[in-house]
């Protein structure tokens, strides 16, 4: 954890979830209420089809709701896309940009990710900018080089500690059940902290850096206790309220 930085536990549902799944969001909205919510933020990013109803279910809860992606333009002839303004109009407060699955499946570049983050800021959304190396880059000992490039090119000048979160997601660890060691995570997060501070000064020092990649209730405590890890971006384990809340409640002991 980083001193004086409020942790964030975020869930990315990806292309999962129907109306039946809203019972999980309702349970999460109820489960994050309590004293811990005064110290730790909780966020779920469901598919766009559930966004508005999810925000309605969490109206009286500390649980925040966000989008999984946004277009870089506010509106226009972009069939199938969703703008940051549309997410805000559904009362979403966050949006994930630059996830490795978007970078790979849709050939998104650092510069496009940067434009999407700027669009999020213009709509008063907090952008979660994802960075991380592939297995090939890791094997070639290029992890820090990749992180440096992605941070420099993907984080816009409009970024502050209030409107931007960085999520380190090693591509080779996403959905594989394989996680880097705590030492590997510590090295990567310390490097990113130094880069963000060099670029943004105090804003970079206070910016939240999440770890993502096969985070589960069984390994959350070890990962989230690492220095400069300010929470988690969770994939599959965020689909079920019991798993998500178990990870969220790790902070009950970490912050005791």
C-alpha positions as CSV (number, residue, x, y, z in Angstrom):
1,X,0.0,0.0,0.0
2,X,1.0,3.6,-0.5
3,X,0.8,5.9,2.6
4,X,-2.1,8.4,2.4
5,X,-3.6,6.8,-0.7
6,X,-7.1,5.4,-0.5
7,X,-7.2,1.8,-1.9
8,X,-9.6,0.8,-4.7
9,X,-11.0,-2.7,-5.3
10,X,-12.4,-2.8,-8.8
11,X,-14.1,-5.6,-10.7
12,X,-14.2,-5.9,-14.5
13,X,-17.0,-8.2,-15.6
14,X,-15.8,-8.1,-19.3
15,X,-18.4,-9.8,-21.7
16,X,-20.2,-11.5,-18.9
17,X,-23.5,-10.8,-17.1
18,X,-27.2,-10.7,-17.9
19,X,-30.1,-9.3,-15.9
20,X,-29.9,-12.4,-13.7
21,X,-26.5,-11.3,-12.6
22,X,-27.9,-8.1,-11.1
23,X,-28.5,-10.1,-7.9
24,X,-24.7,-10.3,-7.5
25,X,-24.4,-6.5,-7.8
26,X,-27.2,-6.0,-5.3
27,X,-25.3,-8.3,-2.9
28,X,-22.1,-6.4,-3.5
29,X,-23.9,-3.0,-3.0
30,X,-25.1,-4.3,0.4
31,X,-21.8,-6.0,1.3
32,X,-19.6,-3.0,1.0
33,X,-21.7,-0.9,3.4
34,X,-20.0,-0.4,6.8
35,X,-17.0,1.1,8.4
36,X,-14.5,-0.2,5.7
37,X,-16.2,1.9,3.0
38,X,-14.8,5.0,4.8
39,X,-11.3,3.8,4.0
40,X,-11.6,1.7,0.8
41,X,-13.4,2.3,-2.5
42,X,-15.3,-0.5,-4.3
43,X,-16.2,-0.4,-8.0
44,X,-17.8,-2.8,-10.5
45,X,-17.7,-2.4,-14.2
46,X,-20.5,-4.5,-15.7
47,X,-21.3,-4.7,-19.5
48,X,-22.9,-1.6,-20.9
49,X,-26.3,-3.4,-21.1
50,X,-26.4,-3.5,-17.3
51,X,-24.8,-0.1,-16.6
52,X,-27.9,1.9,-15.9
53,X,-29.7,-0.7,-13.8
54,X,-26.5,-1.4,-11.8
55,X,-26.1,2.3,-10.9
56,X,-29.8,2.3,-9.7
57,X,-29.2,-0.8,-7.5
58,X,-26.2,0.9,-5.9
59,X,-27.8,4.3,-5.4
60,X,-27.7,4.1,-1.6
61,X,-24.5,2.2,-1.4
62,X,-20.8,3.1,-1.5
63,X,-20.4,0.7,-4.4
64,X,-19.5,2.6,-7.6
65,X,-20.3,1.6,-11.1
66,X,-18.2,2.2,-14.2
67,X,-17.8,1.3,-17.9
68,X,-15.4,-1.1,-19.5
69,X,-14.4,1.1,-22.4
70,X,-15.3,4.3,-24.1
71,X,-14.8,5.9,-27.5
72,X,-12.5,8.8,-27.8
73,X,-15.2,11.1,-29.3
74,X,-18.1,12.5,-27.5
75,X,-20.6,11.4,-30.2
76,X,-20.7,10.6,-33.9
77,X,-21.1,7.9,-36.5
78,X,-19.5,5.1,-34.5
79,X,-21.9,2.1,-34.6
80,X,-21.7,0.0,-31.5
81,X,-19.4,2.3,-29.5
82,X,-20.2,4.0,-26.3
83,X,-19.0,7.5,-25.3
84,X,-17.7,8.6,-21.9
85,X,-20.7,11.0,-21.8
86,X,-23.0,8.1,-22.2
87,X,-21.4,6.3,-19.3
88,X,-21.8,9.5,-17.2
89,X,-25.4,9.8,-18.3
90,X,-26.0,6.4,-16.8
91,X,-24.5,7.7,-13.6
92,X,-21.3,5.7,-14.0
93,X,-18.2,7.3,-12.5
94,X,-15.3,5.3,-13.8
95,X,-14.2,3.8,-17.1
96,X,-11.5,1.3,-18.0
97,X,-9.3,2.2,-20.9
98,X,-6.4,0.4,-22.6
99,X,-7.1,-3.1,-21.2
100,X,-4.8,-5.6,-22.8
101,X,-7.8,-7.4,-24.4
102,X,-8.7,-4.1,-26.1
103,X,-5.1,-3.5,-27.1
104,X,-4.8,-7.0,-28.6
105,X,-8.3,-7.7,-29.9
106,X,-8.9,-4.2,-31.3
107,X,-5.3,-3.1,-32.0
108,X,-5.6,-0.2,-29.6
109,X,-2.4,1.9,-29.4
110,X,-1.0,3.9,-26.5
111,X,-2.0,7.1,-28.3
112,X,-5.6,5.9,-28.7
113,X,-5.7,4.9,-25.0
114,X,-4.5,8.4,-24.2
115,X,-7.3,10.0,-26.2
116,X,-9.8,7.8,-24.5
117,X,-8.5,8.8,-21.1
118,X,-8.8,12.4,-22.1
119,X,-12.4,11.8,-23.2
120,X,-13.1,10.2,-19.8
121,X,-11.7,13.3,-18.0
122,X,-13.8,15.6,-20.2
123,X,-16.9,13.7,-19.1
124,X,-15.8,13.9,-15.4
125,X,-15.1,10.2,-15.2
126,X,-12.1,8.6,-13.5
127,X,-10.0,6.7,-16.1
128,X,-8.5,3.4,-15.1
129,X,-5.5,3.1,-17.6
130,X,-4.3,-0.4,-18.0
131,X,-0.6,-1.3,-18.7
132,X,1.3,-4.5,-18.8
133,X,3.7,-6.7,-20.7
134,X,3.1,-9.8,-22.7
135,X,4.8,-13.2,-22.0
136,X,7.2,-12.6,-24.9
137,X,8.2,-9.2,-23.5
138,X,8.6,-10.6,-20.1
139,X,10.8,-13.5,-21.4
140,X,12.9,-10.8,-23.2
141,X,13.3,-8.9,-19.9
142,X,11.4,-5.9,-21.4
143,X,8.8,-5.5,-18.6
144,X,10.1,-2.2,-17.3
145,X,10.7,-0.8,-20.8
146,X,7.2,-1.7,-21.8
147,X,5.7,-0.1,-18.7
148,X,7.7,3.1,-19.2
149,X,6.5,3.4,-22.8
150,X,2.9,2.7,-22.0
151,X,2.8,5.1,-19.1
152,X,4.6,7.9,-21.1
153,X,2.3,7.5,-24.1
154,X,-1.0,6.5,-22.5
155,X,-1.3,8.9,-19.6
156,X,-2.5,12.3,-20.7
157,X,-1.5,15.7,-19.3
158,X,-5.0,16.0,-17.9
159,X,-4.2,13.1,-15.5
160,X,-4.4,13.8,-11.7
161,X,-4.5,11.5,-8.7
162,X,-8.2,12.3,-8.5
163,X,-9.2,11.4,-12.1
164,X,-6.8,8.7,-13.0
165,X,-5.9,5.2,-11.8
166,X,-3.2,3.0,-13.2
167,X,-3.8,-0.8,-13.4
168,X,-0.8,-3.0,-13.9
169,X,-2.0,-6.2,-15.6
170,X,0.7,-8.5,-16.9
171,X,-0.9,-9.9,-20.0
172,X,0.5,-13.3,-19.4
173,X,-1.3,-13.5,-16.0
174,X,-4.8,-12.4,-17.1
175,X,-7.2,-15.3,-16.8
176,X,-4.5,-17.9,-16.6
177,X,-4.4,-18.6,-12.9
178,X,-0.7,-17.6,-12.9
179,X,0.4,-14.6,-11.0
180,X,3.8,-13.0,-10.7
181,X,5.6,-13.2,-7.4
182,X,5.2,-10.5,-4.8
183,X,8.7,-9.4,-5.5
184,X,8.0,-9.1,-9.2
185,X,4.9,-7.0,-8.4
186,X,6.8,-4.8,-6.0
187,X,9.5,-4.1,-8.6
188,X,7.0,-3.2,-11.3
189,X,4.9,-1.0,-9.0
190,X,7.9,0.8,-7.6
191,X,9.1,1.5,-11.1
192,X,5.7,2.8,-12.2
193,X,5.5,5.0,-9.1
194,X,8.8,6.5,-9.9
195,X,7.8,7.1,-13.5
196,X,4.5,8.7,-12.6
197,X,6.1,10.9,-10.0
198,X,8.7,12.0,-12.5
199,X,6.0,12.9,-15.1
200,X,3.3,14.3,-12.8
201,X,5.1,15.2,-9.5
202,X,2.9,15.0,-6.4
203,X,-0.1,13.9,-8.4
204,X,1.9,10.9,-9.6
205,X,3.1,10.1,-6.1
206,X,-0.6,9.9,-4.9
207,X,-2.0,8.2,-8.0
208,X,-3.5,4.8,-7.3
209,X,-1.7,1.9,-8.9
210,X,-3.8,-1.3,-8.9
211,X,-2.6,-4.9,-9.5
212,X,-4.6,-7.1,-11.9
213,X,-4.1,-10.5,-13.2
214,X,-5.7,-13.7,-11.7
215,X,-6.5,-11.9,-8.4
216,X,-8.5,-14.3,-6.2
217,X,-9.5,-14.4,-2.5
218,X,-6.6,-16.8,-1.9
219,X,-3.8,-14.6,-3.1
220,X,-5.3,-11.1,-2.6
221,X,-3.8,-10.5,0.8
222,X,-0.3,-11.2,-0.4
223,X,-0.7,-9.0,-3.5
224,X,-2.5,-6.1,-1.9
225,X,0.0,-5.8,1.0
226,X,2.9,-5.1,-1.4
227,X,4.3,-1.6,-1.3
228,X,2.8,0.7,-4.0
229,X,-0.1,-1.7,-4.6
230,X,-3.2,0.4,-3.9
231,X,-5.9,-2.2,-4.7
232,X,-6.8,-4.6,-7.3
233,X,-8.5,-4.8,-10.7
234,X,-10.3,-8.2,-10.6
235,X,-11.6,-10.2,-13.5
236,X,-13.4,-13.6,-13.0
237,X,-13.4,-13.3,-9.2
238,X,-15.5,-10.2,-9.4
239,X,-18.5,-12.0,-11.0
240,X,-19.6,-13.5,-7.7
241,X,-20.4,-11.2,-4.7
242,X,-18.8,-13.6,-2.2
243,X,-15.4,-13.7,-4.0
244,X,-15.4,-9.9,-4.7
245,X,-16.3,-9.1,-1.1
246,X,-13.7,-11.5,0.3
247,X,-11.1,-9.6,-1.7
248,X,-12.5,-6.2,-0.6
249,X,-12.5,-7.3,3.0
250,X,-8.8,-8.1,3.0
251,X,-8.3,-4.5,3.9
252,X,-10.1,-5.0,7.2
253,X,-6.9,-6.6,8.5
254,X,-4.4,-4.8,6.2
255,X,-5.6,-1.4,7.5
256,X,-6.3,-2.4,11.1
